[in-house]
Every structure is written in structure tokens, then in C-alpha cells.
Amino acid sequence: MELPTTATTPLSGPVHELKLIRRKEAPATMSKEKGPTSVALPTFVINLARATERLAEFEVGSQDHGWEVAIFNAIDRRDLKVAESSPTHKVVLHRDDLGIRLCNIPDRAGKLSLHLGHIACALSHMTLWQKVVAEELPHACIFEDDAQIVRPWWHQPWPATADFIFLSNRVPGLIPQHIQSTDKLDAHLAAHPYIPLAPGCGTEAYIVTQQGARKALAIMAEMYLPVDLQILCCAHGARLIQHSLLADKLPAMPELEMWTTSHFFTRHQNDRPSYVNER
């Protein structure tokens, strides 16, 4: 096993004696447990109704690895309309359900830079967060349909104070700076099934807890970044205060306690556009 390469996210100076690593897929010996996850971990996949081929690809992985996943019909950008627009804000509504709405405000550069695909994606995630809150679910697992599941869930209890736990291969984790060898890394990851998350990108696979859903809904009350960046800019600010993404965090936003699994459960194979970025 090679030591994972250090992430290239720009940092200036030491970050509280932590360093970034890119996680690898878990070895086969960690993937023995299969079977239903729906009772312990309610699980959903966000899929656009007209993207049937994407759902078919996703279901191959979910069936191969024993995940029981309910389909959540994504909010389609074609069903959204701009109801109000000015240099300071843009109000977007659903054409058939006026209760589905989001206010887009300028980014740090002063631009209303988001298109309807970004907003539809955010609203899809937010609707599931609202479900977690309304039904008082302790937690839920949420996939986007471009996540490829590579192994079954391992049922290791996560930190009680966690808001989000990310499962995909596109977000880095944090380990102590003194870990320099492969053996030390293997031992650390074996002893720590969850490691602190560093800001990154991608909301294609994560677990959100009840308190995390409430915080995330407050964070997304006004939208100025794509949903992944807006919530990830609130990750572990005290530990990563020099991270460039954290400059986008508004002062009033709560800090999210975010973790990632020591080995990833889903892979995002390429950077092809998905419905979230479709213009």
C-alpha cells in the first residue's frame, strides 16, 4: 500500500498539527458484512425522473453491495422559475408548489452566479433534510445518483456530536502530522473509523444527523454557493481557519461538525456534468 498523496488544497502554514490525506477504498477484508441497512440507516438516492440511465447505473452498485435505497425524485430545474430578481437577490420558486423556494444572494465577488441547476440540486437536498427534521429521524444517508457504491455499510458508530459524515472519495480527511509512514497510517485508520473532514467538494454520498439537518437548513436559508461548497465552508473552522474555502463562510452561520469515513464507500468516477450542473 502506498501512502495516500497529500491533498493540494492551498493552506498557508501549519493547521493545528493536522495534515490532509486522500482516502482509499477499503480492502476486501473490511467488506464482509452485507445485508439490509434500511432499518438502522434510512437511505435515499436523489434522482431526476428523466435520468433513468443514471438511476440504472446507481442501482448496480446498491444491489451488488446490499444497500437498500429509496428513490427521491429530484427537483427539476425545468420546474423552477425566477419570481423576483435584482442586483441584491434572486427569488426562485417551483412552478407547481410555491412552498418550494430559495433566495439566491451575491457571492463574495458580488455576483449572482448560480444557475437553476445549482438551485434545483440544493432544493433536492434541503427537502430531504426537512424530511429528517419533520419525521424526527436521528439520521439519514443521502446519495446523488452519480455515486457508485463500492462496499456495504460497516455499522461503526460515529461521533455522537457529528452533523455530517461523508462517504465518498472526493473529500479529504485529516490525520495528525506525526503520521509519516504507511504502517502508522494503517494503524491510525484502523483505530479511527471516522476522521475529521477537510473542506472539499461533492455531496454525492453522506450521512446527515438530526442536528446536522437543522443546522444545514439554517445555512442554506440564503444560497450564494453550490450546496456542497456552502455547507463544506462551515466544516471545522477552528481547525482549518486558514483554509481558503472558509473565507466564504458568513459570520452568522453555525459551524458544522463534519467527519469522513477512514475509507471511502462510494466513488465518483469522473467529472462529467450531472443534473446538478445542467444548464
C-alpha positions in Angstrom: 0.0 0.0 0.0 1.3 3.4 -0.9 0.9 6.3 1.4 -2.1 8.4 0.1 -1.0 11.6 -1.5 -1.4 14.8 0.3 -4.3 17.0 -1.0 -3.4 20.0 -3.0 -5.9 22.3 -1.3 -4.0 25.5 -0.6 -3.0 26.1 3.0 -0.8 28.7 4.5 1.2 27.4 7.4 0.5 24.6 9.8 -3.1 23.6 10.5 -3.3 22.6 14.2 -0.8 19.8 13.7 -3.0 18.1 11.1 -2.5 17.1 7.5 -4.8 16.2 4.7 -4.9 12.8 3.1 -6.9 11.3 0.3 -8.6 8.1 1.4 -8.5 4.8 -0.4 -11.2 2.2 -1.0 -11.4 -0.2 1.9 -9.7 -3.6 1.5 -12.0 -6.6 0.8 -11.5 -7.8 4.4 -13.5 -4.8 5.6 -16.4 -5.5 3.2 -17.6 -8.9 4.5 -20.8 -7.6 6.2 -23.7 -7.3 3.8 -27.5 -7.2 4.2 -30.2 -4.5 4.7 -29.2 -1.1 6.0 -32.7 0.4 5.8 -33.7 -0.2 9.4 -30.6 1.2 11.0 -29.9 3.8 8.4 -32.7 5.2 6.3 -31.2 5.8 2.8 -32.2 7.8 -0.2 -30.9 8.5 -3.7 -31.7 11.8 -5.4 -32.6 11.0 -9.0 -34.1 13.2 -11.7 -37.1 11.4 -13.1 -35.9 11.8 -16.7 -32.4 10.5 -15.9 -33.3 6.8 -16.0 -29.9 5.7 -17.2 -28.2 7.3 -14.2 -30.5 5.5 -11.8 -29.8 2.2 -13.5 -26.1 2.7 -13.1 -26.5 3.6 -9.4 -28.7 0.6 -8.7 -26.0 -1.8 -9.9 -23.7 -0.7 -7.1 -26.5 -0.6 -4.5 -27.6 -4.2 -5.4 -24.1 -5.5 -5.5 -23.3 -4.2 -2.1 -26.5 -4.8 -0.2 -27.7 -1.2 0.2 -31.5 -0.7 0.4 -32.1 2.7 -1.0 -35.4 4.6 -1.5 -35.6 6.8 -4.6 -36.2 10.5 -4.0 -37.5 12.4 -7.1 -35.1 15.3 -7.5 -36.5 18.8 -8.1 -36.1 19.6 -11.8 -34.6 22.9 -12.8 -37.2 23.0 -15.6 -39.9 23.3 -12.9 -38.3 26.4 -11.3 -38.9 30.0 -12.2 -37.3 33.3 -11.2 -40.1 35.2 -9.4 -38.0 38.2 -8.3 -34.6 39.5 -9.4 -32.5 42.4 -8.5 -28.7 43.1 -8.1 -29.0 42.1 -4.4 -31.0 38.9 -4.6 -33.0 36.5 -6.8 -36.0 34.5 -5.6 -36.6 31.2 -7.2 -39.9 29.3 -6.9 -41.3 26.0 -8.0 -43.9 26.4 -10.7 -46.4 24.0 -9.1 -45.5 24.2 -5.4 -44.9 27.8 -4.2 -43.7 26.4 -0.9 -40.6 25.3 -2.6 -38.5 28.4 -2.9 -34.9 29.6 -2.3 -33.3 33.1 -2.2 -30.1 33.5 -4.1 -27.8 36.2 -2.8 -24.5 37.5 -4.3 -21.3 35.6 -3.7 -18.1 37.1 -2.3 -17.4 38.7 -5.7 -20.8 40.4 -5.6 -22.3 38.2 -8.3 -25.5 36.2 -8.5 -23.5 33.4 -10.0 -25.8 30.3 -9.5 -27.9 28.9 -12.3 -31.2 27.0 -11.9 -29.4 23.6 -11.9 -27.4 24.5 -8.8 -30.6 25.8 -7.1 -32.6 22.6 -8.0 -29.9 20.5 -6.6 -29.8 22.4 -3.3 -33.6 22.3 -3.0 -33.5 18.5 -3.5 -31.0 18.1 -0.6 -32.9 20.6 1.5 -36.2 18.7 1.0 -34.6 15.6 2.4 -33.1 17.5 5.3 -36.6 18.8 6.0 -37.9 15.2 6.0 -35.2 14.3 8.6 -36.4 17.1 10.8 -40.1 16.7 10.3 -40.1 12.9 10.9 -37.6 13.3 13.7 -35.2 10.8 12.1 -32.0 10.5 14.1 -30.0 10.4 10.8 -30.3 9.5 7.1 -27.9 8.6 4.3 -28.2 10.6 1.1 -26.8 9.7 -2.3 -26.8 11.5 -5.6 -27.3 9.2 -8.5 -23.8 9.7 -9.8 -22.3 8.0 -6.7 -21.0 4.5 -7.4 -21.3 2.4 -4.2 -18.3 0.1 -3.8 -18.9 -1.6 -0.5 -21.6 -2.2 2.1 -22.0 -0.1 5.2 -19.9 -1.2 8.2 -22.2 0.0 11.1 -19.4 1.5 13.1 -20.9 4.1 15.5 -19.9 7.6 14.5 -19.1 10.5 16.9 -22.2 11.5 18.9 -21.7 15.2 18.1 -21.4 14.6 14.3 -23.5 16.7 12.0 -22.4 15.1 8.7 -20.4 12.1 7.8 -19.1 11.9 4.2 -18.6 8.6 2.4 -17.3 9.5 -1.0 -13.8 9.5 -2.4 -13.8 13.2 -3.3 -13.3 14.8 0.1 -10.1 14.6 2.1 -9.7 13.7 5.7 -7.4 15.0 8.4 -4.8 12.9 10.3 -2.1 14.0 12.8 1.1 15.5 11.3 3.4 13.0 13.0 2.0 10.1 10.9 4.6 9.8 8.1 4.8 6.1 7.3 2.4 3.6 5.7 2.4 1.4 8.8 1.5 4.3 11.1 -1.2 5.4 8.7 -2.8 1.9 8.6 -2.8 1.7 12.3 -4.3 5.1 12.8 -7.1 4.5 10.2 -7.8 1.0 11.8 -8.2 2.6 15.2 -10.2 5.6 13.9 -13.1 4.6 11.6 -14.0 8.3 11.3 -11.6 11.1 10.8 -12.2 14.9 10.7 -13.3 16.2 7.3 -11.4 19.0 5.4 -13.4 21.3 3.2 -13.7 19.8 -0.3 -16.4 19.2 -2.8 -19.2 16.8 -3.5 -22.4 15.9 -1.8 -22.9 12.6 -3.7 -22.7 10.5 -0.6 -23.1 11.5 3.1 -25.0 10.8 6.3 -26.8 13.7 8.0 -27.9 13.7 11.6 -30.9 15.4 13.1 -28.9 18.3 14.4 -26.9 18.4 11.2 -30.1 18.7 9.1 -31.3 21.6 11.3 -28.0 23.5 11.0 -27.7 22.9 7.3 -31.2 24.2 6.6 -30.2 27.4 8.5 -27.0 27.6 6.5 -29.0 27.3 3.2 -31.6 29.9 4.2 -29.9 32.1 1.6 -27.9 30.5 -1.1 -24.7 32.0 -2.6 -22.6 28.9 -3.4 -23.4 25.5 -4.8 -24.8 23.4 -1.9 -21.6 21.3 -1.4 -19.4 24.3 -1.1 -21.8 26.3 1.1 -22.1 23.6 3.7 -18.5 22.5 3.4 -17.2 26.0 4.1 -18.7 25.6 7.6 -16.6 22.4 8.3 -14.3 22.5 11.3 -13.5 26.2 11.0 -11.5 26.2 14.2 -9.2 23.5 12.9 -8.8 24.9 9.4 -9.1 28.6 9.9 -6.5 29.3 7.2 -8.3 27.2 4.5 -9.3 29.3 1.5 -12.8 27.9 1.3 -13.6 29.1 4.9 -13.3 32.7 3.7 -16.7 32.1 2.1 -18.4 31.4 5.4 -20.8 34.1 6.6 -20.2 35.1 10.2 -23.8 34.2 11.4 -23.5 30.6 10.1 -23.2 27.8 12.6 -20.1 25.6 12.3 -20.8 22.0 11.1 -19.0 19.2 12.8 -18.1 17.1 9.8 -16.4 13.7 9.6 -15.4 11.3 6.9 -15.0 7.6 7.0 -11.4 6.4 7.1 -12.0 4.5 3.8 -14.5 5.6 1.2 -17.7 3.8 0.4 -18.6 5.4 -2.9 -16.6 6.5 -5.9 -17.3 9.4 -8.3 -15.7 8.1 -11.5 -15.3 11.3 -13.4 -16.2 15.0 -13.5 -19.0 14.6 -16.1 -21.9 17.0 -15.7 -24.9 15.8 -13.8 -28.4 17.3 -13.4 -27.0 19.5 -10.6 -24.9 21.4 -13.1 -27.1 21.1 -16.1 -27.8 24.4 -17.8 
